Amino acid sequence: MKLILAVIQPTKLSAVREALDKIEVARLTVCDAQGFGRQRGRTEMYRGHEYTTRLLRKVALEIVVNDDFLERTVNTLVHVARTGPEGTIGDGKVFVLPADEAIQIADGSRGPGAV
């Protein structure tokens, strides 16, 4: 089992959810997030005053998959969350981490069956 942590643009969330549903990955957790990488924030105008936003809005997805779903899930995330054919800075990141064990609270089942 693997835990996939994907940080994506909020505008891509619905497209990513639909694409994951098509490959039969239906369980995920969605969290609002703020942060910056190479973008370092941005400067905007509000009522004639310029201000700098250091933290940009993102969406963090947490997905636990069995090993046989890993590659198709990661490929789908990378393909659908990318803006434009070559992508741009700020499209996000995907991290893959080991998940040692999963336990379903409702019935106590453990392992890949609990995912």
Backbone atoms as SQL, in Angstrom:
CREATE TABLE atoms (id INTEGER PRIMARY KEY, chain TEXT, resi INTEGER, resn TEXT, atom TEXT, x REAL, y REAL, z REAL);
INSERT INTO atoms VALUES
  (1, 'A', 1, 'MET', 'N', 0.836, -1.177, 0.000),
  (2, 'A', 1, 'MET', 'CA', 0.000, 0.000, 0.000),
  (3, 'A', 1, 'MET', 'C', 0.875, 1.232, 0.000),
  (4, 'A', 2, 'LYS', 'N', 0.380, 2.277, -0.660),
  (5, 'A', 2, 'LYS', 'CA', 1.105, 3.544, -0.732),
  (6, 'A', 2, 'LYS', 'C', 0.160, 4.692, -0.415),
  (7, 'A', 3, 'LEU', 'N', 0.715, 5.734, 0.208),
  (8, 'A', 3, 'LEU', 'CA', -0.001, 6.980, 0.433),
  (9, 'A', 3, 'LEU', 'C', 0.494, 7.966, -0.606),
  (10, 'A', 4, 'ILE', 'N', -0.416, 8.471, -1.406),
  (11, 'A', 4, 'ILE', 'CA', -0.080, 9.478, -2.413),
  (12, 'A', 4, 'ILE', 'C', -0.561, 10.815, -1.882),
  (13, 'A', 5, 'LEU', 'N', 0.357, 11.761, -1.781),
  (14, 'A', 5, 'LEU', 'CA', 0.033, 13.118, -1.367),
  (15, 'A', 5, 'LEU', 'C', 0.253, 14.006, -2.587),
  (16, 'A', 6, 'ALA', 'N', -0.815, 14.587, -3.093),
  (17, 'A', 6, 'ALA', 'CA', -0.725, 15.438, -4.279),
  (18, 'A', 6, 'ALA', 'C', -1.161, 16.847, -3.906),
  (19, 'A', 7, 'VAL', 'N', -0.344, 17.828, -4.242),
  (20, 'A', 7, 'VAL', 'CA', -0.669, 19.232, -4.035),
  (21, 'A', 7, 'VAL', 'C', -0.907, 19.821, -5.424),
  (22, 'A', 8, 'ILE', 'N', -2.144, 20.272, -5.679),
  (23, 'A', 8, 'ILE', 'CA', -2.519, 20.716, -7.017),
  (24, 'A', 8, 'ILE', 'C', -3.204, 22.081, -6.966),
  (25, 'A', 9, 'GLN', 'N', -3.438, 22.651, -8.141),
  (26, 'A', 9, 'GLN', 'CA', -4.191, 23.896, -8.269),
  (27, 'A', 9, 'GLN', 'C', -5.657, 23.623, -7.926),
  (28, 'A', 10, 'PRO', 'N', -6.318, 24.524, -7.198),
  (29, 'A', 10, 'PRO', 'CA', -7.731, 24.317, -6.863),
  (30, 'A', 10, 'PRO', 'C', -8.626, 24.207, -8.099),
  (31, 'A', 11, 'THR', 'N', -8.264, 24.862, -9.174),
  (32, 'A', 11, 'THR', 'CA', -9.077, 24.822, -10.395),
  (33, 'A', 11, 'THR', 'C', -9.055, 23.451, -11.062),
  (34, 'A', 12, 'LYS', 'N', -8.112, 22.612, -10.711),
  (35, 'A', 12, 'LYS', 'CA', -7.984, 21.279, -11.305),
  (36, 'A', 12, 'LYS', 'C', -8.667, 20.185, -10.494),
  (37, 'A', 13, 'LEU', 'N', -9.225, 20.534, -9.329),
  (38, 'A', 13, 'LEU', 'CA', -9.776, 19.515, -8.434),
  (39, 'A', 13, 'LEU', 'C', -10.894, 18.700, -9.075),
  (40, 'A', 14, 'SER', 'N', -11.866, 19.332, -9.689),
  (41, 'A', 14, 'SER', 'CA', -12.988, 18.567, -10.248),
  (42, 'A', 14, 'SER', 'C', -12.534, 17.664, -11.388),
  (43, 'A', 15, 'ALA', 'N', -11.628, 18.136, -12.234),
  (44, 'A', 15, 'ALA', 'CA', -11.116, 17.302, -13.325),
  (45, 'A', 15, 'ALA', 'C', -10.337, 16.107, -12.788),
  (46, 'A', 16, 'VAL', 'N', -9.544, 16.321, -11.744),
  (47, 'A', 16, 'VAL', 'CA', -8.772, 15.238, -11.136),
  (48, 'A', 16, 'VAL', 'C', -9.717, 14.213, -10.502),
  (49, 'A', 17, 'ARG', 'N', -10.741, 14.680, -9.797),
  (50, 'A', 17, 'ARG', 'CA', -11.692, 13.751, -9.174),
  (51, 'A', 17, 'ARG', 'C', -12.395, 12.898, -10.222),
  (52, 'A', 18, 'GLU', 'N', -12.816, 13.506, -11.322),
  (53, 'A', 18, 'GLU', 'CA', -13.480, 12.754, -12.386),
  (54, 'A', 18, 'GLU', 'C', -12.536, 11.719, -13.008),
  (55, 'A', 19, 'ALA', 'N', -11.286, 12.115, -13.242),
  (56, 'A', 19, 'ALA', 'CA', -10.309, 11.205, -13.845),
  (57, 'A', 19, 'ALA', 'C', -9.988, 10.046, -12.915),
  (58, 'A', 20, 'LEU', 'N', -9.860, 10.317, -11.623),
  (59, 'A', 20, 'LEU', 'CA', -9.605, 9.239, -10.660),
  (60, 'A', 20, 'LEU', 'C', -10.796, 8.292, -10.571),
  (61, 'A', 21, 'ASP', 'N', -11.983, 8.839, -10.669),
  (62, 'A', 21, 'ASP', 'CA', -13.185, 8.000, -10.648),
  (63, 'A', 21, 'ASP', 'C', -13.211, 7.047, -11.841),
  (64, 'A', 22, 'LYS', 'N', -12.733, 7.506, -12.997),
  (65, 'A', 22, 'LYS', 'CA', -12.706, 6.671, -14.203),
  (66, 'A', 22, 'LYS', 'C', -11.745, 5.488, -14.069),
  (67, 'A', 23, 'ILE', 'N', -10.676, 5.661, -13.284),
  (68, 'A', 23, 'ILE', 'CA', -9.728, 4.555, -13.098),
  (69, 'A', 23, 'ILE', 'C', -10.016, 3.781, -11.811),
  (70, 'A', 24, 'GLU', 'N', -11.213, 3.991, -11.265),
  (71, 'A', 24, 'GLU', 'CA', -11.708, 3.262, -10.101),
  (72, 'A', 24, 'GLU', 'C', -10.972, 3.579, -8.802),
  (73, 'A', 25, 'VAL', 'N', -10.457, 4.802, -8.685),
  (74, 'A', 25, 'VAL', 'CA', -9.908, 5.280, -7.419),
  (75, 'A', 25, 'VAL', 'C', -10.948, 6.244, -6.872),
  (76, 'A', 26, 'ALA', 'N', -11.751, 5.770, -5.928),
  (77, 'A', 26, 'ALA', 'CA', -12.906, 6.540, -5.478),
  (78, 'A', 26, 'ALA', 'C', -12.766, 7.079, -4.059),
  (79, 'A', 27, 'ARG', 'N', -11.685, 6.741, -3.378),
  (80, 'A', 27, 'ARG', 'CA', -11.522, 7.180, -1.995),
  (81, 'A', 27, 'ARG', 'C', -10.347, 8.142, -1.899),
  (82, 'A', 28, 'LEU', 'N', -10.624, 9.364, -1.454),
  (83, 'A', 28, 'LEU', 'CA', -9.558, 10.335, -1.261),
  (84, 'A', 28, 'LEU', 'C', -9.987, 11.365, -0.240),
  (85, 'A', 29, 'THR', 'N', -9.025, 12.034, 0.330),
  (86, 'A', 29, 'THR', 'CA', -9.268, 13.126, 1.259),
  (87, 'A', 29, 'THR', 'C', -8.770, 14.401, 0.604),
  (88, 'A', 30, 'VAL', 'N', -9.589, 15.450, 0.677),
  (89, 'A', 30, 'VAL', 'CA', -9.244, 16.728, 0.068),
  (90, 'A', 30, 'VAL', 'C', -9.102, 17.761, 1.181),
  (91, 'A', 31, 'CYS', 'N', -7.984, 18.492, 1.185),
  (92, 'A', 31, 'CYS', 'CA', -7.728, 19.518, 2.189),
  (93, 'A', 31, 'CYS', 'C', -7.333, 20.818, 1.496),
  (94, 'A', 32, 'ASP', 'N', -7.837, 21.936, 2.009),
  (95, 'A', 32, 'ASP', 'CA', -7.367, 23.228, 1.525),
  (96, 'A', 32, 'ASP', 'C', -5.969, 23.454, 2.085),
  (97, 'A', 33, 'ALA', 'N', -5.106, 24.025, 1.272),
  (98, 'A', 33, 'ALA', 'CA', -3.730, 24.258, 1.704),
  (99, 'A', 33, 'ALA', 'C', -3.254, 25.604, 1.169),
  (100, 'A', 34, 'GLN', 'N', -2.250, 26.143, 1.803),
  (101, 'A', 34, 'GLN', 'CA', -1.595, 27.354, 1.331),
  (102, 'A', 34, 'GLN', 'C', -0.101, 27.107, 1.352),
  (103, 'A', 35, 'GLY', 'N', 0.592, 27.658, 0.392),
  (104, 'A', 35, 'GLY', 'CA', 2.034, 27.485, 0.365),
  (105, 'A', 35, 'GLY', 'C', 2.638, 28.138, -0.857),
  (106, 'A', 36, 'PHE', 'N', 3.942, 27.972, -0.988),
  (107, 'A', 36, 'PHE', 'CA', 4.628, 28.471, -2.165),
  (108, 'A', 36, 'PHE', 'C', 5.871, 27.648, -2.397),
  (109, 'A', 37, 'GLY', 'N', 6.281, 27.606, -3.625),
  (110, 'A', 37, 'GLY', 'CA', 7.514, 26.936, -4.014),
  (111, 'A', 37, 'GLY', 'C', 8.340, 27.941, -4.793),
  (112, 'A', 38, 'ARG', 'N', 8.581, 27.629, -6.049),
  (113, 'A', 38, 'ARG', 'CA', 9.344, 28.544, -6.891),
  (114, 'A', 38, 'ARG', 'C', 8.572, 29.807, -7.228),
  (115, 'A', 39, 'GLN', 'N', 7.251, 29.809, -7.022),
  (116, 'A', 39, 'GLN', 'CA', 6.449, 30.988, -7.329),
  (117, 'A', 39, 'GLN', 'C', 6.747, 32.143, -6.379),
  (118, 'A', 40, 'ARG', 'N', 7.031, 31.850, -5.142),
  (119, 'A', 40, 'ARG', 'CA', 7.336, 32.846, -4.116),
  (120, 'A', 40, 'ARG', 'C', 6.221, 33.868, -3.916),
  (121, 'A', 41, 'GLY', 'N', 4.985, 33.492, -4.140),
  (122, 'A', 41, 'GLY', 'CA', 3.870, 34.418, -3.972),
  (123, 'A', 41, 'GLY', 'C', 3.672, 35.265, -5.218),
  (124, 'A', 42, 'ARG', 'N', 2.802, 36.274, -5.110),
  (125, 'A', 42, 'ARG', 'CA', 2.569, 37.159, -6.252),
  (126, 'A', 42, 'ARG', 'C', 2.124, 38.518, -5.754),
  (127, 'A', 43, 'THR', 'N', 2.292, 39.523, -6.610),
  (128, 'A', 43, 'THR', 'CA', 1.897, 40.886, -6.298),
  (129, 'A', 43, 'THR', 'C', 0.589, 41.192, -7.008),
  (130, 'A', 44, 'GLU', 'N', -0.356, 41.767, -6.278),
  (131, 'A', 44, 'GLU', 'CA', -1.661, 42.101, -6.832),
  (132, 'A', 44, 'GLU', 'C', -2.058, 43.505, -6.426),
  (133, 'A', 45, 'MET', 'N', -3.082, 44.027, -7.113),
  (134, 'A', 45, 'MET', 'CA', -3.629, 45.345, -6.792),
  (135, 'A', 45, 'MET', 'C', -5.007, 45.159, -6.157),
  (136, 'A', 46, 'TYR', 'N', -5.280, 45.904, -5.088),
  (137, 'A', 46, 'TYR', 'CA', -6.588, 45.888, -4.462),
  (138, 'A', 46, 'TYR', 'C', -6.936, 47.319, -4.063),
  (139, 'A', 47, 'ARG', 'N', -7.987, 47.849, -4.662),
  (140, 'A', 47, 'ARG', 'CA', -8.433, 49.222, -4.411),
  (141, 'A', 47, 'ARG', 'C', -7.305, 50.223, -4.555),
  (142, 'A', 48, 'GLY', 'N', -6.529, 50.030, -5.588),
  (143, 'A', 48, 'GLY', 'CA', -5.453, 50.963, -5.894),
  (144, 'A', 48, 'GLY', 'C', -4.178, 50.772, -5.103),
  (145, 'A', 49, 'HIS', 'N', -4.146, 49.809, -4.201),
  (146, 'A', 49, 'HIS', 'CA', -2.947, 49.555, -3.403),
  (147, 'A', 49, 'HIS', 'C', -2.339, 48.230, -3.829),
  (148, 'A', 50, 'GLU', 'N', -1.040, 48.237, -3.938),
  (149, 'A', 50, 'GLU', 'CA', -0.326, 47.017, -4.306),
  (150, 'A', 50, 'GLU', 'C', 0.028, 46.241, -3.047),
  (151, 'A', 51, 'TYR', 'N', -0.206, 44.947, -3.083),
  (152, 'A', 51, 'TYR', 'CA', 0.187, 44.107, -1.948),
  (153, 'A', 51, 'TYR', 'C', 0.723, 42.780, -2.468),
  (154, 'A', 52, 'THR', 'N', 1.538, 42.152, -1.657),
  (155, 'A', 52, 'THR', 'CA', 2.160, 40.891, -2.034),
  (156, 'A', 52, 'THR', 'C', 1.549, 39.759, -1.224),
  (157, 'A', 53, 'THR', 'N', 1.113, 38.741, -1.930),
  (158, 'A', 53, 'THR', 'CA', 0.588, 37.540, -1.295),
  (159, 'A', 53, 'THR', 'C', 1.708, 36.511, -1.265),
  (160, 'A', 54, 'ARG', 'N', 2.151, 36.131, -0.101),
  (161, 'A', 54, 'ARG', 'CA', 3.249, 35.166, 0.017),
  (162, 'A', 54, 'ARG', 'C', 2.756, 33.725, -0.133),
  (163, 'A', 55, 'LEU', 'N', 1.601, 33.422, 0.439),
  (164, 'A', 55, 'LEU', 'CA', 1.084, 32.065, 0.392),
  (165, 'A', 55, 'LEU', 'C', -0.018, 31.975, -0.660),
  (166, 'A', 56, 'LEU', 'N', 0.097, 31.001, -1.529),
  (167, 'A', 56, 'LEU', 'CA', -0.872, 30.795, -2.590),
  (168, 'A', 56, 'LEU', 'C', -1.773, 29.621, -2.242),
  (169, 'A', 57, 'ARG', 'N', -3.026, 29.710, -2.665),
  (170, 'A', 57, 'ARG', 'CA', -3.996, 28.657, -2.362),
  (171, 'A', 57, 'ARG', 'C', -3.726, 27.426, -3.220),
  (172, 'A', 58, 'LYS', 'N', -3.748, 26.280, -2.587),
  (173, 'A', 58, 'LYS', 'CA', -3.584, 24.979, -3.242),
  (174, 'A', 58, 'LYS', 'C', -4.592, 24.012, -2.633),
  (175, 'A', 59, 'VAL', 'N', -4.672, 22.830, -3.210),
  (176, 'A', 59, 'VAL', 'CA', -5.495, 21.758, -2.669),
  (177, 'A', 59, 'VAL', 'C', -4.588, 20.552, -2.477),
  (178, 'A', 60, 'ALA', 'N', -4.653, 19.945, -1.295),
  (179, 'A', 60, 'ALA', 'CA', -3.855, 18.751, -1.007),
  (180, 'A', 60, 'ALA', 'C', -4.778, 17.533, -1.026),
  (181, 'A', 61, 'LEU', 'N', -4.412, 16.537, -1.818),
  (182, 'A', 61, 'LEU', 'CA', -5.160, 15.293, -1.905),
  (183, 'A', 61, 'LEU', 'C', -4.361, 14.197, -1.214),
  (184, 'A', 62, 'GLU', 'N', -5.026, 13.419, -0.388),
  (185, 'A', 62, 'GLU', 'CA', -4.407, 12.263, 0.251),
  (186, 'A', 62, 'GLU', 'C', -5.144, 11.029, -0.243),
  (187, 'A', 63, 'ILE', 'N', -4.410, 10.135, -0.887),
  (188, 'A', 63, 'ILE', 'CA', -5.009, 8.951, -1.498),
  (189, 'A', 63, 'ILE', 'C', -4.185, 7.738, -1.084),
  (190, 'A', 64, 'VAL', 'N', -4.839, 6.733, -0.518),
  (191, 'A', 64, 'VAL', 'CA', -4.159, 5.480, -0.206),
  (192, 'A', 64, 'VAL', 'C', -4.610, 4.454, -1.234),
  (193, 'A', 65, 'VAL', 'N', -3.644, 3.831, -1.903),
  (194, 'A', 65, 'VAL', 'CA', -3.957, 2.838, -2.931),
  (195, 'A', 65, 'VAL', 'C', -3.152, 1.571, -2.693),
  (196, 'A', 66, 'ASN', 'N', -3.683, 0.464, -3.172),
  (197, 'A', 66, 'ASN', 'CA', -2.918, -0.778, -3.185),
  (198, 'A', 66, 'ASN', 'C', -1.863, -0.656, -4.279),
  (199, 'A', 67, 'ASP', 'N', -0.815, -1.462, -4.192),
  (200, 'A', 67, 'ASP', 'CA', 0.325, -1.336, -5.099),
  (201, 'A', 67, 'ASP', 'C', -0.054, -1.454, -6.576),
  (202, 'A', 68, 'ASP', 'N', -1.063, -2.266, -6.891),
  (203, 'A', 68, 'ASP', 'CA', -1.433, -2.426, -8.294),
  (204, 'A', 68, 'ASP', 'C', -2.148, -1.197, -8.871),
  (205, 'A', 69, 'PHE', 'N', -2.569, -0.262, -8.042),
  (206, 'A', 69, 'PHE', 'CA', -3.202, 0.969, -8.507),
  (207, 'A', 69, 'PHE', 'C', -2.239, 2.150, -8.527),
  (208, 'A', 70, 'LEU', 'N', -1.026, 1.977, -8.029),
  (209, 'A', 70, 'LEU', 'CA', -0.110, 3.093, -7.839),
  (210, 'A', 70, 'LEU', 'C', 0.233, 3.815, -9.134),
  (211, 'A', 71, 'GLU', 'N', 0.755, 3.123, -10.121),
  (212, 'A', 71, 'GLU', 'CA', 1.221, 3.784, -11.346),
  (213, 'A', 71, 'GLU', 'C', 0.104, 4.501, -12.086),
  (214, 'A', 72, 'ARG', 'N', -1.049, 3.853, -12.219),
  (215, 'A', 72, 'ARG', 'CA', -2.142, 4.506, -12.950),
  (216, 'A', 72, 'ARG', 'C', -2.665, 5.715, -12.194),
  (217, 'A', 73, 'THR', 'N', -2.626, 5.676, -10.869),
  (218, 'A', 73, 'THR', 'CA', -3.077, 6.827, -10.083),
  (219, 'A', 73, 'THR', 'C', -2.112, 7.996, -10.233),
  (220, 'A', 74, 'VAL', 'N', -0.824, 7.730, -10.095),
  (221, 'A', 74, 'VAL', 'CA', 0.177, 8.786, -10.234),
  (222, 'A', 74, 'VAL', 'C', 0.155, 9.363, -11.653),
  (223, 'A', 75, 'ASN', 'N', 0.095, 8.510, -12.669),
  (224, 'A', 75, 'ASN', 'CA', 0.056, 8.990, -14.052),
  (225, 'A', 75, 'ASN', 'C', -1.174, 9.852, -14.308),
  (226, 'A', 76, 'THR', 'N', -2.314, 9.460, -13.758),
  (227, 'A', 76, 'THR', 'CA', -3.537, 10.244, -13.924),
  (228, 'A', 76, 'THR', 'C', -3.404, 11.603, -13.254),
  (229, 'A', 77, 'LEU', 'N', -2.879, 11.620, -12.034),
  (230, 'A', 77, 'LEU', 'CA', -2.688, 12.884, -11.328),
  (231, 'A', 77, 'LEU', 'C', -1.784, 13.828, -12.106),
  (232, 'A', 78, 'VAL', 'N', -0.659, 13.318, -12.566),
  (233, 'A', 78, 'VAL', 'CA', 0.305, 14.157, -13.281),
  (234, 'A', 78, 'VAL', 'C', -0.294, 14.662, -14.592),
  (235, 'A', 79, 'HIS', 'N', -0.978, 13.809, -15.309),
  (236, 'A', 79, 'HIS', 'CA', -1.541, 14.190, -16.606),
  (237, 'A', 79, 'HIS', 'C', -2.676, 15.208, -16.471),
  (238, 'A', 80, 'VAL', 'N', -3.594, 14.968, -15.558),
  (239, 'A', 80, 'VAL', 'CA', -4.787, 15.819, -15.455),
  (240, 'A', 80, 'VAL', 'C', -4.508, 17.127, -14.714),
  (241, 'A', 81, 'ALA', 'N', -3.633, 17.125, -13.715),
  (242, 'A', 81, 'ALA', 'CA', -3.365, 18.336, -12.936),
  (243, 'A', 81, 'ALA', 'C', -2.444, 19.312, -13.657),
  (244, 'A', 82, 'ARG', 'N', -1.809, 18.884, -14.720),
  (245, 'A', 82, 'ARG', 'CA', -0.892, 19.745, -15.477),
  (246, 'A', 82, 'ARG', 'C', -1.680, 20.789, -16.250),
  (247, 'A', 83, 'THR', 'N', -1.200, 22.035, -16.233),
  (248, 'A', 83, 'THR', 'CA', -1.829, 23.092, -17.023),
  (249, 'A', 83, 'THR', 'C', -1.045, 23.261, -18.314),
  (250, 'A', 84, 'GLY', 'N', -1.726, 23.135, -19.425),
  (251, 'A', 84, 'GLY', 'CA', -1.066, 23.236, -20.716),
  (252, 'A', 84, 'GLY', 'C', -0.342, 21.952, -21.057),
  (253, 'A', 85, 'PRO', 'N', 0.142, 21.858, -22.287),
  (254, 'A', 85, 'PRO', 'CA', 0.794, 20.617, -22.717),
  (255, 'A', 85, 'PRO', 'C', 2.120, 20.336, -22.009),
  (256, 'A', 86, 'GLU', 'N', 2.836, 21.366, -21.593),
  (257, 'A', 86, 'GLU', 'CA', 4.131, 21.167, -20.934),
  (258, 'A', 86, 'GLU', 'C', 4.112, 21.509, -19.456),
  (259, 'A', 87, 'GLY', 'N', 2.989, 22.020, -18.949),
  (260, 'A', 87, 'GLY', 'CA', 2.900, 22.392, -17.548),
  (261, 'A', 87, 'GLY', 'C', 3.561, 23.728, -17.267),
  (262, 'A', 88, 'THR', 'N', 3.281, 24.270, -16.094),
  (263, 'A', 88, 'THR', 'CA', 3.867, 25.543, -15.676),
  (264, 'A', 88, 'THR', 'C', 4.261, 25.459, -14.213),
  (265, 'A', 89, 'ILE', 'N', 5.069, 26.412, -13.780),
  (266, 'A', 89, 'ILE', 'CA', 5.436, 26.498, -12.372),
  (267, 'A', 89, 'ILE', 'C', 4.162, 26.726, -11.575),
  (268, 'A', 90, 'GLY', 'N', 4.001, 26.005, -10.499),
  (269, 'A', 90, 'GLY', 'CA', 2.818, 26.141, -9.655),
  (270, 'A', 90, 'GLY', 'C', 1.763, 25.085, -9.895),
  (271, 'A', 91, 'ASP', 'N', 1.997, 24.165, -10.849),
  (272, 'A', 91, 'ASP', 'CA', 1.023, 23.099, -11.096),
  (273, 'A', 91, 'ASP', 'C', 0.921, 22.150, -9.912),
  (274, 'A', 92, 'GLY', 'N', 1.977, 21.997, -9.141),
  (275, 'A', 92, 'GLY', 'CA', 1.921, 21.167, -7.944),
  (276, 'A', 92, 'GLY', 'C', 2.968, 20.080, -7.910),
  (277, 'A', 93, 'LYS', 'N', 2.785, 19.177, -6.968),
  (278, 'A', 93, 'LYS', 'CA', 3.720, 18.073, -6.758),
  (279, 'A', 93, 'LYS', 'C', 2.937, 16.832, -6.361),
  (280, 'A', 94, 'VAL', 'N', 3.544, 15.665, -6.603),
  (281, 'A', 94, 'VAL', 'CA', 2.988, 14.390, -6.164),
  (282, 'A', 94, 'VAL', 'C', 4.072, 13.665, -5.372),
  (283, 'A', 95, 'PHE', 'N', 3.725, 13.245, -4.164),
  (284, 'A', 95, 'PHE', 'CA', 4.644, 12.505, -3.311),
  (285, 'A', 95, 'PHE', 'C', 4.057, 11.110, -3.079),
  (286, 'A', 96, 'VAL', 'N', 4.907, 10.096, -3.119),
  (287, 'A', 96, 'VAL', 'CA', 4.480, 8.721, -2.860),
  (288, 'A', 96, 'VAL', 'C', 5.221, 8.233, -1.624),
  (289, 'A', 97, 'LEU', 'N', 4.442, 7.823, -0.623),
  (290, 'A', 97, 'LEU', 'CA', 5.000, 7.380, 0.655),
  (291, 'A', 97, 'LEU', 'C', 4.518, 5.972, 0.980),
  (292, 'A', 98, 'PRO', 'N', 5.299, 5.203, 1.708),
  (293, 'A', 98, 'PRO', 'CA', 4.810, 3.874, 2.103),
  (294, 'A', 98, 'PRO', 'C', 3.692, 4.004, 3.148),
  (295, 'A', 99, 'ALA', 'N', 2.709, 3.132, 3.043),
  (296, 'A', 99, 'ALA', 'CA', 1.641, 3.043, 4.043),
  (297, 'A', 99, 'ALA', 'C', 1.747, 1.644, 4.638),
  (298, 'A', 100, 'ASP', 'N', 2.214, 1.561, 5.854),
  (299, 'A', 100, 'ASP', 'CA', 2.480, 0.268, 6.474),
  (300, 'A', 100, 'ASP', 'C', 1.222, -0.546, 6.734),
  (301, 'A', 101, 'GLU', 'N', 0.166, 0.123, 7.185),
  (302, 'A', 101, 'GLU', 'CA', -1.031, -0.622, 7.501),
  (303, 'A', 101, 'GLU', 'C', -2.249, 0.287, 7.380),
  (304, 'A', 102, 'ALA', 'N', -3.380, -0.306, 6.993),
  (305, 'A', 102, 'ALA', 'CA', -4.665, 0.403, 6.959),
  (306, 'A', 102, 'ALA', 'C', -5.643, -0.381, 7.813),
  (307, 'A', 103, 'ILE', 'N', -6.408, 0.343, 8.607),
  (308, 'A', 103, 'ILE', 'CA', -7.404, -0.287, 9.479),
  (309, 'A', 103, 'ILE', 'C', -8.727, 0.432, 9.262),
  (310, 'A', 104, 'GLN', 'N', -9.742, -0.321, 8.903),
  (311, 'A', 104, 'GLN', 'CA', -11.064, 0.264, 8.721),
  (312, 'A', 104, 'GLN', 'C', -11.754, 0.322, 10.081),
  (313, 'A', 105, 'ILE', 'N', -12.160, 1.499, 10.492),
  (314, 'A', 105, 'ILE', 'CA', -12.718, 1.697, 11.829),
  (315, 'A', 105, 'ILE', 'C', -14.041, 0.957, 11.999),
  (316, 'A', 106, 'ALA', 'N', -14.890, 0.952, 10.986),
  (317, 'A', 106, 'ALA', 'CA', -16.233, 0.384, 11.109),
  (318, 'A', 106, 'ALA', 'C', -16.224, -1.086, 11.509),
  (319, 'A', 107, 'ASP', 'N', -15.386, -1.884, 10.855),
  (320, 'A', 107, 'ASP', 'CA', -15.409, -3.326, 11.148),
  (321, 'A', 107, 'ASP', 'C', -14.065, -3.876, 11.605),
  (322, 'A', 108, 'GLY', 'N', -13.040, -3.037, 11.691),
  (323, 'A', 108, 'GLY', 'CA', -11.740, -3.477, 12.178),
  (324, 'A', 108, 'GLY', 'C', -10.898, -4.234, 11.175),
  (325, 'A', 109, 'SER', 'N', -11.343, -4.326, 9.904),
  (326, 'A', 109, 'SER', 'CA', -10.541, -5.048, 8.914),
  (327, 'A', 109, 'SER', 'C', -9.227, -4.313, 8.694),
  (328, 'A', 110, 'ARG', 'N', -8.190, -5.089, 8.358),
  (329, 'A', 110, 'ARG', 'CA', -6.840, -4.557, 8.224),
  (330, 'A', 110, 'ARG', 'C', -6.235, -4.921, 6.880),
  (331, 'A', 111, 'GLY', 'N', -5.205, -4.161, 6.495),
  (332, 'A', 111, 'GLY', 'CA', -4.453, -4.469, 5.294),
  (333, 'A', 111, 'GLY', 'C', -5.095, -3.919, 4.029),
  (334, 'A', 112, 'PRO', 'N', -4.713, -4.482, 2.871),
  (335, 'A', 112, 'PRO', 'CA', -5.205, -3.980, 1.586),
  (336, 'A', 112, 'PRO', 'C', -6.731, -3.983, 1.469),
  (337, 'A', 113, 'GLY', 'N', -7.398, -4.896, 2.156),
  (338, 'A', 113, 'GLY', 'CA', -8.856, -4.940, 2.100),
  (339, 'A', 113, 'GLY', 'C', -9.515, -3.746, 2.775),
  (340, 'A', 114, 'ALA', 'N', -8.796, -3.089, 3.665),
  (341, 'A', 114, 'ALA', 'CA', -9.342, -1.917, 4.364),
  (342, 'A', 114, 'ALA', 'C', -9.250, -0.654, 3.533),
  (343, 'A', 115, 'VAL', 'N', -8.461, -0.716, 2.460),
  (344, 'A', 115, 'VAL', 'CA', -8.316, 0.455, 1.591),
  (345, 'A', 115, 'VAL', 'C', -9.542, 0.564, 0.738);
